Amino acid sequence: MSEQVNVLARVVRWRRTGARTFAFAARVDGTWWVLRLNDFPHHPLYTLFVDRHVVGDVEDVSSRAPAWDLDAAERPSLTDEQRDEVLALTRGLEPYGSEVGRPCEGDWCSCAGDRM
């Protein structure tokens, strides 16, 4: 049986992507962790993807995942090559709910995810 990892407790060195929807990404243990910025407050603030697979929604990074520190002033950006890789990996996952086959098309959609 595999051991479950608490992703919210991991220290992650997020980097800016320069993209609006997928604003932050990090290379963790050889995989891309990517945060999608959602249409808050209609949806959770972020959704975490690990190599295109949805892990869950994150409502409040500062209290739920304090080790992530998204507000670091000197946060470096991804290289152009890394950015292209991350955006290719997340293509088609822009709308909230698209990861479960029900992309939200408005403020009152019936999208549901796993909240963290």
C-alpha positions in Angstrom: 0.0 0.0 0.0 1.4 3.4 -0.9 1.8 6.1 1.7 -0.3 9.2 1.3 1.7 12.4 1.1 0.4 15.6 2.7 1.1 18.0 -0.2 0.0 21.0 1.8 2.8 20.5 4.3 5.5 20.2 1.6 7.9 23.0 1.3 7.5 24.0 -2.4 9.6 26.6 -4.2 6.9 28.0 -6.5 8.0 30.0 -9.5 5.9 32.5 -11.6 4.9 31.3 -15.0 3.9 34.6 -16.5 0.5 33.1 -17.4 -2.8 34.4 -15.9 -4.6 31.1 -15.2 -1.7 28.9 -14.3 0.2 31.5 -12.4 2.6 29.3 -10.3 4.5 26.1 -11.0 7.2 24.1 -9.3 9.3 21.0 -10.1 8.9 18.6 -7.2 10.5 15.1 -7.2 10.7 15.2 -11.0 7.0 16.2 -11.6 5.4 19.5 -12.3 3.1 20.9 -9.6 0.9 23.7 -11.1 -1.6 26.0 -9.4 -4.6 27.1 -11.5 -6.0 30.4 -10.3 -9.8 30.0 -10.4 -12.7 32.5 -10.6 -12.7 33.3 -6.8 -15.1 33.6 -4.9 -17.3 31.5 -7.1 -14.8 28.7 -7.0 -11.9 27.9 -4.7 -8.9 30.2 -5.1 -6.5 27.6 -6.5 -6.6 24.0 -7.9 -3.4 22.0 -7.6 -2.3 19.7 -10.4 0.6 17.3 -10.3 1.7 16.4 -13.9 -1.8 17.2 -15.3 -3.6 15.2 -12.6 -5.9 17.2 -10.2 -5.0 16.8 -6.6 -7.6 19.1 -5.2 -8.7 22.7 -4.5 -7.0 25.0 -2.1 -9.2 27.7 -0.5 -6.6 29.5 1.7 -2.9 29.0 0.9 -1.7 31.1 3.9 -3.4 28.9 6.5 -3.7 25.6 4.7 -0.3 25.5 3.0 1.9 28.0 4.8 5.1 26.2 3.6 4.2 27.2 0.0 4.9 31.0 0.5 3.4 32.2 -2.8 4.1 35.9 -1.8 7.9 35.8 -1.8 9.1 39.1 -3.2 12.1 37.7 -5.1 10.3 34.8 -6.7 12.0 33.9 -9.9 10.1 33.1 -13.1 10.3 29.9 -15.1 12.5 29.9 -18.1 10.8 30.1 -21.5 11.3 26.4 -22.0 9.9 25.5 -18.6 6.9 27.8 -19.2 6.2 26.2 -22.5 6.4 22.7 -20.9 4.0 23.7 -18.1 1.5 25.4 -20.3 1.5 22.4 -22.8 0.9 20.1 -19.8 -2.1 22.1 -18.6 -3.6 22.9 -22.0 -7.4 22.4 -21.9 -7.6 22.6 -18.1 -8.2 26.4 -17.9 -11.9 26.4 -16.8 -12.7 25.2 -13.3 -14.2 21.7 -13.5 -12.5 20.8 -16.8 -10.3 18.4 -15.0 -13.5 16.3 -14.2 -15.1 16.8 -17.6 -17.5 19.5 -16.5 -15.9 22.9 -17.4 -17.6 25.8 -15.7 -19.2 28.3 -18.1 -20.5 30.7 -15.6 -20.9 31.9 -12.0 -23.4 29.2 -11.1 -22.1 26.0 -12.5 -22.3 22.6 -10.8 -18.6 21.8 -10.8 -17.3 19.9 -7.8 -13.7 19.0 -6.9 -11.9 17.7 -3.8 -11.3 20.6 -1.5 -8.1 20.9 0.6 
